[in-house]
Amino acid sequence: MIDFGALMNALLSQTGLISISLGNIVMILIGAVMLYLGIGKKYEPFLLVGIGLACIVTNIPGSGLAEPGGLFYYAYKGVELLILPPLIFLGIGAMTDFGPMIANPSLVILGAAAHLGIFVALIGAKILGFSLAEACSIGIIGGADGPMAIYTTVQLAPHLLPQISVAAYSYMALMPLIQPPVMRLLTTKSERRIIMKQPRYVSRLEKIVFPVVIIIIVNLFLPPVAPLITMLMLGNLIRECLLLDRMAETVSNSLLNVITLTLTIAIGSTMKADNFLTAQTLIIIVLGLVAFVFGTASGVICARIMNKISGGKINPLIGSAGIASVPIAARVSHKVGQEENRNNFLIMHAMGPNLAGVFGTAISGGIMLALLGH
């Protein structure tokens, strides 16, 4: 006679149902929320879809995708070995026009001002008992530069890489939700309606010389972050020389899409319930949010000061774009400006401080790595 009870137990033992925990269920729900925000609310689906789905799969017992030998495991190795972050920068460089920053160098100040959040979070983490290396890694979340956060953390506090990478990329994706309330709180309606004049024309020669000069400067003075910035500038040089169109198209589209998908899957695969649902993770996520808010606020306040000095020629909204997430932060500045004045096109102006923010985060990370001996 067939023992159906034993048969069912045997079948269940081959599934993940028998070993799924409450923590797994919580993380699956968190992954589902990320998918909802990415697909339903359209908050940077390029980031949240991969992270959210990988988070769900990783917390299904028995799938094995995030275990040694699994597909997600090898994707994460690309992060751990610092292969994917420089390739992300290569793609970003190939799709980015540095003209707005070259045309108006004074806006570089906003890229520096918006990095106050890094040091606020760093100090907060140190006060809460983290080591200096851990605090530096947590602080860099405030730069809103995912590849730089990963690059710095792998060398300073690799055991915190899952929490820091998830916090950095999640907040980057949620910038359209986080930044606007801070921007509106710190500006007046009339300031948000300011229309800035067209930036000056930037010659092809300037655009070609710029990445070469930056590569030389960074490799001389900031060697700890040279791999990232070198790849960023290489991508930009491929774009601006106008002789490598097919390569520029591939690097800025197909390659960047593949690398981004691989990176987001790798990040989501680290969100295992047993090492993610901890008090330490919660503290890091809160400090990351504090860093984003302070960075946005300091950039807007600095832009308001520059607006007064310039006689009302600078829209303070572009100060929030000093956070390094390219081009997400610039798009947020533009969107908030459009809500106040449909004839206000801030995207190119905001790209100036946005690109400067990339260098600001690189300088901050480079100094941290140099001081701590990496």
DRENSE-243418 format. One line per 4 residues: number of its first residue (from 1); their letters; for each residue x, y, z of C-alpha. Coordinates in steps of 0.25 Angstrom, whole numbers. Last residue first. Example, Ala and Ser with C-alpha at 12.3 -4.5 7.8 and 13.67 -1.06 7.14 Angstrom:
2) sa) 55:-4:29 | 49:-18:31
// end
This chain:
374) hgll) 179:206:2 | 186:212:14 | 174:218:22 | 178:232:18
370) almi) 179:229:3 | 166:221:3 | 159:232:10 | 165:243:1
366) ggsi) 161:235:-12 | 147:233:-7 | 145:248:-5 | 152:252:-18
362) atgf) 143:241:-25 | 131:247:-19 | 134:261:-23 | 138:256:-37
358) vgal) 124:250:-39 | 118:262:-32 | 124:271:-43 | 116:263:-53
354) npgm) 103:266:-45 | 108:281:-43 | 108:283:-58 | 97:273:-62
350) ahmi) 87:283:-55 | 89:293:-65 | 87:283:-76 | 74:278:-70
346) lfnn) 69:292:-65 | 58:294:-76 | 48:304:-70 | 37:307:-80
342) rnee) 27:298:-72 | 30:307:-59 | 27:301:-45 | 26:287:-49
338) qgvk) 37:288:-59 | 47:292:-48 | 43:280:-40 | 45:271:-53
334) hsvr) 59:278:-57 | 65:276:-43 | 60:262:-42 | 66:259:-56
330) aaip) 79:265:-52 | 79:256:-40 | 77:243:-48 | 87:247:-59
326) vsai) 97:243:-53 | 96:240:-38 | 107:249:-32 | 99:258:-23
322) gasg) 102:272:-28 | 88:271:-35 | 82:277:-22 | 89:290:-25
318) ilpn) 81:291:-39 | 68:295:-31 | 75:308:-27 | 72:314:-41
314) ikgg) 84:323:-44 | 83:337:-50 | 77:344:-38 | 88:355:-36
310) sikn) 100:345:-37 | 103:346:-22 | 89:344:-18 | 88:332:-28
306) mira) 101:327:-22 | 96:327:-8 | 83:319:-13 | 92:309:-20
302) civg) 100:307:-7 | 86:305:0 | 82:295:-10 | 95:287:-10
298) satg) 95:286:5 | 80:281:6 | 82:270:-5 | 95:265:3
294) fvfa) 88:266:16 | 76:258:11 | 85:248:4 | 94:246:16
290) vlgl) 82:245:26 | 76:234:17 | 90:226:17 | 90:228:32
286) viii) 77:221:33 | 81:210:23 | 93:207:31 | 86:207:45
282) ltqa) 76:197:39 | 87:188:34 | 94:188:47 | 81:185:54
278) tlfn) 80:172:46 | 71:166:35 | 82:166:24 | 91:154:29
274) dakm) 80:143:31 | 70:149:22 | 79:149:9 | 80:162:2
270) tsgi) 93:159:-5 | 87:154:-17 | 80:168:-20 | 94:174:-21
266) aitl) 99:163:-31 | 86:165:-39 | 87:180:-40 | 102:178:-45
262) tlti) 98:168:-55 | 87:177:-60 | 96:189:-60 | 107:182:-68
258) vnll) 97:177:-79 | 91:191:-80 | 105:198:-81 | 110:188:-91
254) snsv) 98:190:-100 | 96:205:-99 | 108:214:-95 | 118:204:-99
250) team) 112:199:-112 | 108:213:-117 | 122:218:-114 | 128:206:-121
246) rdll) 120:209:-133 | 123:223:-133 | 138:222:-132 | 143:234:-139
242) lcer) 135:245:-133 | 146:248:-123 | 136:252:-112 | 129:238:-110
238) ilng) 142:230:-109 | 148:241:-100 | 136:240:-91 | 137:225:-89
234) lmlm) 152:227:-86 | 149:238:-76 | 140:229:-68 | 150:217:-69
230) tilp) 161:226:-64 | 151:231:-53 | 148:217:-48 | 162:211:-49
226) avpp) 169:224:-43 | 162:224:-30 | 173:220:-21 | 183:227:-31
222) lfln) 177:241:-27 | 188:251:-30 | 196:246:-42 | 186:237:-48
218) viii) 175:247:-45 | 182:258:-52 | 186:251:-64 | 172:245:-66
214) ivvp) 166:258:-64 | 175:265:-75 | 172:254:-85 | 157:255:-82
210) fvik) 157:270:-84 | 165:271:-97 | 155:264:-105 | 143:273:-100
206) elrs) 151:285:-101 | 155:282:-116 | 141:279:-119 | 137:293:-115
202) vyrp) 128:297:-104 | 117:307:-107 | 113:315:-95 | 101:311:-86
198) qkmi) 87:316:-90 | 82:326:-79 | 75:321:-67 | 60:322:-64
194) irre) 56:325:-50 | 43:318:-46 | 49:310:-34 | 54:324:-28
190) sktt) 40:330:-29 | 33:318:-22 | 43:319:-11 | 54:309:-8
186) llrm) 58:301:4 | 45:293:7 | 43:291:-8 | 57:284:-10
182) vppq) 55:275:2 | 42:271:-2 | 47:268:-16 | 59:260:-12
178) ilpm) 54:247:-6 | 44:242:-16 | 51:245:-29 | 64:240:-22
174) lamy) 58:226:-20 | 66:219:-30 | 79:226:-24 | 74:222:-10
170) syaa) 73:207:-14 | 86:207:-21 | 94:213:-9 | 86:205:2
166) vsiq) 88:192:-6 | 102:194:-8 | 105:198:7 | 97:186:13
162) pllh) 103:176:4 | 117:182:4 | 118:183:20 | 128:171:21
158) palq) 137:177:10 | 140:189:19 | 151:198:14 | 155:192:0
154) vtty) 142:186:-4 | 135:198:2 | 142:208:-6 | 139:202:-20
150) iamp) 125:198:-16 | 122:213:-12 | 129:218:-24 | 120:209:-33
146) gdag) 108:213:-26 | 110:228:-27 | 100:235:-18 | 111:243:-11
142) giig) 104:240:2 | 107:225:2 | 121:230:3 | 118:232:18
138) isca) 116:217:21 | 129:213:15 | 136:224:23 | 129:219:35
134) eals) 134:205:33 | 148:209:31 | 147:218:44 | 141:207:52
130) fgli) 127:207:55 | 122:211:69 | 110:220:67 | 119:232:68
126) kagi) 127:227:56 | 115:225:48 | 109:239:51 | 123:245:47
122) lavf) 123:238:34 | 108:241:31 | 110:256:33 | 123:254:25
118) iglh) 117:248:13 | 104:258:14 | 113:270:12 | 115:265:-2
114) aaag) 105:274:-8 | 115:286:-6 | 126:280:-15 | 117:278:-27
110) livl) 111:291:-25 | 125:298:-25 | 126:291:-39 | 116:301:-44
106) spna) 127:311:-45 | 132:303:-57 | 121:307:-66 | 124:303:-80
102) impg) 133:291:-76 | 122:286:-67 | 111:287:-77 | 120:281:-88
98) fdtm) 123:268:-80 | 113:261:-89 | 111:247:-84 | 107:234:-91
94) agig) 122:229:-93 | 126:233:-79 | 114:225:-73 | 118:213:-80
90) lfil) 132:213:-76 | 128:217:-61 | 119:204:-61 | 131:196:-66
86) ppli) 139:202:-55 | 129:197:-45 | 127:183:-51 | 142:178:-49
82) llev) 144:181:-35 | 147:167:-31 | 135:167:-21 | 126:173:-32
78) gkya) 129:163:-43 | 129:152:-32 | 114:156:-29 | 111:152:-44
74) yyfl) 118:139:-41 | 109:136:-29 | 96:140:-36 | 99:129:-46
70) ggpe) 101:118:-35 | 114:111:-32 | 115:117:-18 | 101:120:-14
66) algs) 93:132:-20 | 86:123:-30 | 84:112:-20 | 69:111:-22
62) gpin) 67:103:-10 | 61:113:0 | 55:125:-7 | 62:137:-1
58) tvic) 72:139:-13 | 60:138:-23 | 53:150:-16 | 65:159:-15
54) algi) 69:156:-29 | 56:161:-34 | 57:174:-26 | 71:177:-29
50) gvll) 69:174:-44 | 56:182:-45 | 60:193:-36 | 72:198:-44
46) fpey) 68:200:-58 | 54:202:-52 | 58:216:-48 | 46:219:-40
42) kkgi) 35:216:-50 | 24:215:-39 | 18:202:-44 | 30:196:-50
38) glyl) 42:201:-41 | 34:204:-28 | 26:191:-30 | 38:183:-32
34) mvag) 45:189:-20 | 32:185:-12 | 33:171:-17 | 48:170:-12
30) ilim) 43:175:1 | 32:165:2 | 43:154:-2 | 51:159:9
26) ving) 40:158:20 | 37:144:15 | 51:140:16 | 52:145:30
22) lsis) 39:138:34 | 47:125:29 | 46:116:18 | 51:102:21
18) ilgt) 40:92:17 | 35:101:6 | 48:100:-1 | 45:88:-9
14) qsll) 51:74:-9 | 47:71:5 | 33:74:1 | 33:63:-9
10) anml) 38:53:2 | 28:58:12 | 17:56:2 | 22:42:-1
6) agfd) 23:38:14 | 8:43:16 | 4:36:3 | 8:23:8
2) im) 5:14:-4 | 0:0:0
// end
